[in-house]
Protein backbone atom coordinates (compact mmCIF):
# COMPACT_ATOMS: atom_id res chain seq x y z
CA UNK A 1 0.00 0.00 0.00
CA UNK A 2 1.10 3.55 -0.42
CA UNK A 3 -0.01 7.01 0.49
CA UNK A 4 -0.25 9.40 3.37
CA UNK A 5 0.03 7.67 6.72
CA UNK A 6 -3.22 7.53 8.68
CA UNK A 7 -3.33 9.06 12.16
CA UNK A 8 -5.97 9.88 14.74
CA UNK A 9 -6.39 13.17 12.82
CA UNK A 10 -7.51 11.27 9.70
CA UNK A 11 -11.16 11.32 8.63
CA UNK A 12 -12.50 7.84 7.87
CA UNK A 13 -16.04 6.92 6.83
CA UNK A 14 -18.05 3.76 6.29
CA UNK A 15 -19.49 3.38 2.76
CA UNK A 16 -22.86 4.64 4.05
CA UNK A 17 -21.50 7.86 5.58
CA UNK A 18 -21.00 6.75 9.20
CA UNK A 19 -17.89 8.08 10.94
CA UNK A 20 -15.06 5.74 11.89
CA UNK A 21 -13.31 6.46 15.19
CA UNK A 22 -9.91 4.93 15.85
CA UNK A 23 -8.60 3.98 19.27
CA UNK A 24 -4.84 3.47 18.91
CA UNK A 25 -3.23 0.82 21.04
CA UNK A 26 -0.01 2.83 21.32
CA UNK A 27 -0.22 6.61 21.16
CA UNK A 28 3.58 6.93 21.38
CA UNK A 29 4.24 6.51 17.63
CA UNK A 30 3.31 9.91 16.21
CA UNK A 31 3.26 12.00 13.04
CA UNK A 32 1.62 15.07 14.55
CA UNK A 33 -1.06 12.71 15.90
CA UNK A 34 -0.95 9.04 16.92
CA UNK A 35 -0.23 6.66 14.01
CA UNK A 36 -2.94 4.12 13.22
CA UNK A 37 -2.18 0.42 12.89
CA UNK A 38 -4.20 -2.48 11.57
CA UNK A 39 -4.36 -3.96 15.07
CA UNK A 40 -5.99 -0.85 16.59
CA UNK A 41 -9.70 -0.76 17.44
CA UNK A 42 -12.01 1.02 14.99
CA UNK A 43 -15.63 1.84 15.90
CA UNK A 44 -18.24 3.06 13.40
CA UNK A 45 -20.93 5.50 14.58
CA UNK A 46 -23.90 6.95 12.76
CA UNK A 47 -24.16 4.41 9.94
CA UNK A 48 -27.68 4.68 8.48
CA UNK A 49 -27.62 1.40 6.50
CA UNK A 50 -30.81 -0.69 6.47
CA UNK A 51 -31.62 -3.93 4.67
CA UNK A 52 -34.07 -3.88 1.73
CA UNK A 53 -36.71 -5.09 4.21
CA UNK A 54 -36.15 -1.93 6.28
CA UNK A 55 -34.28 -3.56 9.16
CA UNK A 56 -31.41 -1.42 10.53
CA UNK A 57 -28.06 -3.14 9.92
CA UNK A 58 -25.40 -0.48 10.53
CA UNK A 59 -21.65 -0.83 10.21
CA UNK A 60 -20.17 -1.07 13.73
CA UNK A 61 -16.48 -1.94 13.32
CA UNK A 62 -13.61 -2.17 10.83
CA UNK A 63 -11.31 -5.08 9.98
CA UNK A 64 -8.20 -4.19 7.98
CA UNK A 65 -7.36 -6.70 5.26
CA UNK A 66 -4.37 -4.90 3.77
CA UNK A 67 -1.89 -2.80 5.75
CA UNK A 68 1.49 -1.23 5.02
CA UNK A 69 4.11 -3.88 4.35
CA UNK A 70 7.31 -1.92 4.81
CA UNK A 71 6.62 0.24 7.85
CA UNK A 72 6.17 -1.03 11.38
CA UNK A 73 5.47 1.11 14.45
CA UNK A 74 4.53 -1.47 17.05
CA UNK A 75 2.54 -3.18 14.29
CA UNK A 76 1.73 -2.69 10.62
CA UNK A 77 0.79 0.95 10.00
CA UNK A 78 -2.09 2.15 7.83
CA UNK A 79 -1.96 4.52 4.89
CA UNK A 80 -4.51 5.99 2.49
CA UNK A 81 -3.97 2.90 0.28
CA UNK A 82 -4.73 0.38 3.03
CA UNK A 83 -7.91 -1.67 2.70
CA UNK A 84 -10.39 -2.03 5.54
CA UNK A 85 -13.84 -3.59 5.53
CA UNK A 86 -16.70 -2.18 7.58
CA UNK A 87 -18.57 -4.93 9.42
CA UNK A 88 -22.10 -5.24 10.79
CA UNK A 89 -22.71 -6.43 14.36
CA UNK A 90 -22.98 -9.96 12.94
CA UNK A 91 -19.52 -9.61 11.36
CA UNK A 92 -20.84 -9.35 7.79
CA UNK A 93 -18.70 -7.15 5.48
CA UNK A 94 -20.69 -4.15 4.23
CA UNK A 95 -18.12 -2.30 2.14
CA UNK A 96 -14.70 -0.67 2.27
CA UNK A 97 -13.57 2.14 4.54
CA UNK A 98 -13.44 5.52 2.77
CA UNK A 99 -10.47 7.78 3.57
CA UNK A 100 -11.93 11.29 3.37
CA UNK A 101 -8.75 12.94 4.64
CA UNK A 102 -5.44 11.54 5.83
CA UNK A 103 -5.15 14.42 8.29
CA UNK A 104 -1.47 15.00 7.56
CA UNK A 105 0.83 15.29 4.56
CA UNK A 106 4.31 15.02 6.02
CA UNK A 107 4.62 11.24 6.34
CA UNK A 108 3.98 8.74 3.57
CA UNK A 109 4.27 4.96 3.96
CA UNK A 110 3.92 1.82 1.91
C-alpha positions in Angstrom: 0.0 0.0 0.0 1.1 3.5 -0.4 0.0 7.0 0.5 -0.2 9.4 3.4 0.0 7.7 6.7 -3.2 7.5 8.7 -3.3 9.1 12.2 -6.0 9.9 14.7 -6.4 13.2 12.8 -7.5 11.3 9.7 -11.2 11.3 8.6 -12.5 7.8 7.9 -16.0 6.9 6.8 -18.0 3.8 6.3 -19.5 3.4 2.8 -22.9 4.6 4.0 -21.5 7.9 5.6 -21.0 6.8 9.2 -17.9 8.1 10.9 -15.1 5.7 11.9 -13.3 6.5 15.2 -9.9 4.9 15.8 -8.6 4.0 19.3 -4.8 3.5 18.9 -3.2 0.8 21.0 0.0 2.8 21.3 -0.2 6.6 21.2 3.6 6.9 21.4 4.2 6.5 17.6 3.3 9.9 16.2 3.3 12.0 13.0 1.6 15.1 14.6 -1.1 12.7 15.9 -0.9 9.0 16.9 -0.2 6.7 14.0 -2.9 4.1 13.2 -2.2 0.4 12.9 -4.2 -2.5 11.6 -4.4 -4.0 15.1 -6.0 -0.9 16.6 -9.7 -0.8 17.4 -12.0 1.0 15.0 -15.6 1.8 15.9 -18.2 3.1 13.4 -20.9 5.5 14.6 -23.9 6.9 12.8 -24.2 4.4 9.9 -27.7 4.7 8.5 -27.6 1.4 6.5 -30.8 -0.7 6.5 -31.6 -3.9 4.7 -34.1 -3.9 1.7 -36.7 -5.1 4.2 -36.1 -1.9 6.3 -34.3 -3.6 9.2 -31.4 -1.4 10.5 -28.1 -3.1 9.9 -25.4 -0.5 10.5 -21.7 -0.8 10.2 -20.2 -1.1 13.7 -16.5 -1.9 13.3 -13.6 -2.2 10.8 -11.3 -5.1 10.0 -8.2 -4.2 8.0 -7.4 -6.7 5.3 -4.4 -4.9 3.8 -1.9 -2.8 5.8 1.5 -1.2 5.0 4.1 -3.9 4.3 7.3 -1.9 4.8 6.6 0.2 7.9 6.2 -1.0 11.4 5.5 1.1 14.4 4.5 -1.5 17.1 2.5 -3.2 14.3 1.7 -2.7 10.6 0.8 0.9 10.0 -2.1 2.1 7.8 -2.0 4.5 4.9 -4.5 6.0 2.5 -4.0 2.9 0.3 -4.7 0.4 3.0 -7.9 -1.7 2.7 -10.4 -2.0 5.5 -13.8 -3.6 5.5 -16.7 -2.2 7.6 -18.6 -4.9 9.4 -22.1 -5.2 10.8 -22.7 -6.4 14.4 -23.0 -10.0 12.9 -19.5 -9.6 11.4 -20.8 -9.3 7.8 -18.7 -7.2 5.5 -20.7 -4.2 4.2 -18.1 -2.3 2.1 -14.7 -0.7 2.3 -13.6 2.1 4.5 -13.4 5.5 2.8 -10.5 7.8 3.6 -11.9 11.3 3.4 -8.7 12.9 4.6 -5.4 11.5 5.8 -5.2 14.4 8.3 -1.5 15.0 7.6 0.8 15.3 4.6 4.3 15.0 6.0 4.6 11.2 6.3 4.0 8.7 3.6 4.3 5.0 4.0 3.9 1.8 1.9 
